[in-house]
Amino acid sequence: MTYGHTFDEIRNRPVAVFGAGTLGRRIALMFATRGGVVNIYDPNVEQARAAVDYVAETLPDVIAQRDGGEPGEAVAHDSVATASDGAWLAVEAVPERLDIKIPLWGEIDAAVPADAILATNSSSYASGTMDERIRDKSRFCNMHFYMPPSSNAIDLMSDGQTSRAALDSLLSVLPEFGVYPFEALKESTGFIFNRIWAAIKRESLAVVADGVARPDDVDAMFRINWHMPAGPFQMMDSVGLDVVLDIENHYAAENPNLPEGPRRLLHEYVDAGKLGRKTGEGFYRYDDA
């Protein structure tokens, strides 16, 4: 089976997004910018419907800011099978737990068309750690999004088994949707940008855990010195502190020498239910949650 696709060949086929959380709905948004259908599946039906609402509400502004955009449609599904029907690309964006990802990929692999490309949005796990139930591993890779529609770079990475045709298809087709892939030349935990960001994030957490600074001061220095619209703590709140902690735990499992202070600080917030913007409070309070 070949996984070579052009935009003209796939423009009338849906993209399937599995997971309707903070990133899943944003991924769906970008794939809805060229007039096509995006199928969204989440075991929490209400979350899937909320993702559809987010796409419908946000899409007009995204289309207005780019050339060649055309509003598409997001559709919520209550099964993996119906979400997979006809898809040329399946993107998984569920929590960073292999006990969730591995069985889900088995279901997706059995349901999508034979020529579909499979991609995990995992922030920290290489695709090869979750592919045991995928029959043809040459169609599977990492495709890590950041925070679209404002941060639109993508890390693309093979685990050594992904076909060149699948990778080349993604490199050529994804920019049509306003997202821009950069291929890691070898397998790397954290890919390219996320590996650099992990070090910045970890040290930012450390200076707060050590009592050296407050989160708002760290963020303010990033905004003043680097002219960034948001600092590390604001960005972590947007991603979700539970997600950030899962990622840090994975890095620590690979490298036991990493400092414990950042994870302890995150645990304090997560254990208190303060997960960031999505719960109304994290390092900051949010009245619009």
Number of C-alpha atoms within 10 A of each C-alpha: 9 14 21 17 19 13 15 9 10 15 16 15 16 23 28 31 30 29 24 28 21 17 20 23 26 22 27 29 27 23 27 27 25 19 15 19 22 27 27 31 28 24 14 12 16 12 18 26 20 15 28 22 16 16 27 16 12 13 21 14 10 21 19 12 9 12 8 12 19 17 20 19 20 28 18 23 20 14 14 23 15 17 26 28 16 18 25 23 21 25 25 25 26 22 18 21 14 14 10 12 19 16 16 17 22 16 16 22 26 15 17 23 16 16 17 23 30 26 23 25 27 23 25 22 21 22 25 17 11 21 19 14 16 19 12 14 20 22 26 28 27 30 27 25 25 19 17 19 17 10 11 17 19 25 21 24 26 26 17 13 14 22 18 14 16 22 25 15 16 22 17 14 20 16 14 16 20 21 20 19 21 16 18 16 11 12 16 15 15 21 25 19 14 19 15 11 13 17 11 13 19 19 16 20 23 20 16 18 19 11 8 9 14 15 18 16 13 19 19 17 14 16 15 11 8 11 11 13 12 15 22 23 23 20 17 21 25 17 20 21 25 22 17 21 22 18 22 21 18 16 18 15 11 11 10 10 8 15 13 15 17 21 21 15 16 22 17 11 18 19 10 9 15 23 27 26 24 18 16 16 17 24 19 15 14 14 8 8 10
